[in-house]
């Protein structure tokens, strides 16, 4: 409750700027309760005090600008800089090793999935730069994941209103599994649609060939 009171006071004083600068600083790895703040901001839009679309835009740009800054820090400074000065960004050797293990396991997809993994999302930008991941590929995963992340947590507050805290804590506990299930479901739908479109195209070609043969 103390945290929510603090967040509410910040919104009362600074409005949308809380979300933009808070998320930007969080992705530079400074302590800020980004997900809680987004869910609460969504609740404020439910009450009519904030505009939901403006919240999405502000949160998206705060997140992506923060991620992009960390990418270029990692790209330009490299691993020696992070190892030497990482503690100033709360980037401990243990967290670096954890992020590296996750990257080895999930590849570039971790940039998207990492938004939902505490202790990982803050460092995927740095590590993407350190391994010199092409910026276009980084942006595809980082910006797409950011949009999904901010809409989801803002949506919790917007859709569930006064009950947002219960839903938020439930989702927070199972977020990686929920996101993984959603990704698998989306992949299955895409595969089905691709196969269905190919089947329709094949049947159309067969029908055309058959009609041409009959005319002859």
N, C-alpha and C positions, 0 to 999 in steps of 0.2 A: 504493500500500500504506500509506503514511503516513496518508492521509486515512481509509482503512478502519480502521486501528488507532485513530485519534482518535475516529471514530464509535463503534467498539466500546467504547472506554473510557467515552464519554458514556452509552451504553446501560447499561453496568455500574454507573454511579453514579446515573443519574437515570431509568432505565427508559423508560416510555412518554412521560414529560414531554419527552424529547428530540425526539420526533416532533411533538408538539403545538406547543411553543414555537418549535422550529426552523422549521416550515412557516409559522407565523404571522408570524415575523420576516422570513422570506424574502419574503413577499408585501407587506411594508412596504418591500421592496427593500433589505434588509440581506443581506450575503453568507452563504448557507447552502446546502450541496449537497442540496437537497430530494429530487431523484429518486434519487440515490445512496443517501441515508439510507433512503428507503422500500424500495428494492430490498434493501438489507442487512437492514432490519427484517423483510422478508418471508422472507429466508433464516433469520433467527433463529427465526421461527415454524416454518419447515421443520424446524429442529433441536429444536423443542419448548420453546425458552426464552421465547418470547412467544406470546400468543394472537392468531391472525390476525384474528378479528372485532373484537377490541378495537383492534388496529392500524388497521383500516379506519375505525372510529368516531373514534379520536383524530386520525388524519391528515385525515379529512374536516372535522372541526370546526376544527382548526388552520388548514387551508387556507381554509375559507369565512369564518371570523372575520377572518383577515388580509385577504382580498379585500373584505369588507364595510367594514372600517376604511378601506381605501384609497379605496373608493367614496365614503364620506362626507367624507373629507378633500378629494377632488377636487370634490365637490358643494358643500361649504361654503366652501372656500378659493378654488377656481377657478384658472384659468390663471396669473394674476399671481403667486399664492403659489408655484405649482410652478416657474415660471420664476425666481423670486427665491431660493427655498430648496430647490429640487429637488436640488441637489448634496449636501445633507445626507442625502438618501434615495438617493444614487447615481443620481438621475434627471437625466441630462445633457440639454442641448438636442438632441443628436443622437438619443438614445433617444426623446425626446418626438416628434421629427419622424418617426422610424421607426414608432412606434406609431400616429401619426396617419395615415401612408400606408397601413398595414395596415388600419386601421379604414375608410378610404375604399374600400379594395378589397373587404373581406369583410363590412363592416357589423357588426351585433351578434354574428354567428357567430364573430367573432374572439375573443370572450371565452372560448368553448369551445375553439376550435382553438389559441388562444394559450398554453394550458397546455403545449403540446408544442413551442413555438417559443422557444428561448433568447433572452433579452433582450427578450421581448415580454410574457410572462405576468406579470411583476412590475409592469407598468404599465397593463394593461388596466382594472384596477379604478379607478385614479386617473382615467384618461381617460374611463371611463364616467360618472364623477361630473362631470367637467369639462363634458362635453357634455349633462349633465342627462338621461341615459337614465333612463326610468322604473324605479324600484327593482324592481317586479315582473318586468319584462323582464330587467333585469340579473341578478336572482336566478335566474331560469329558466336562463339560459345559464351563469352562474357556478357555481351549485350542482350543476347536472347535469354540467357539465364536470369539476368537482372530484371528484365521485364516480367518474366514469370514469377520471380521471387517477390517483387514489390506488389504486383496485383494480388497475389495469393494472400500476403499478410495484411495488406490494406483491406482486402475483401473480407477477411475474417471479422474485423471490426465493423465493417459496413453491413454485412449480411446478418450477423448474429447479435448486433446491438448490445444490450445490457449483459448478455450471456457470453460476450466475446472472450472473457478471461478463461472460462472453463474450456472452450473450444481451442483457444490458443495453447493452453498447457497440454491438452491432449495431442494436438498436432506437433508441438515442440518435442514431445517424448518419442513420437514415431515418425518424424519428418523424413528421414532418409528412406524408410521403407515405403511410405506413402508416395514420395516422389519417384522412387524406382518403379513402383506399380503403375504410376501414371505414365512414365516413359515407356514401359513395356506395352501398356495398352495402346498408346499412341503409335508405337512401332507396328503393332499387330494390325491396327486400322489402316496404316499406310501400306503395309504389305498386301492386305486384302484388297484395297482399292487399286493398287498397281496390278495385281493379278487379274482382278475383275475387268479393268480397262483393257488389258492385253487380250483377255478372252473375248471381249466384245469386238475388239479390233480384228482378231483372228476370224471370228464368225462372219464379220462383215466382209473380209477379204474372200473367204470361202464362198459366201453368197454371191459376191460379184463375179467370181470365176465361174460359178455354176450357171449364173444367168447368161454370161458370155458364151459358154459352151452350148447352151440350149438354143441361143440365137443362131449359132452356126449350123 
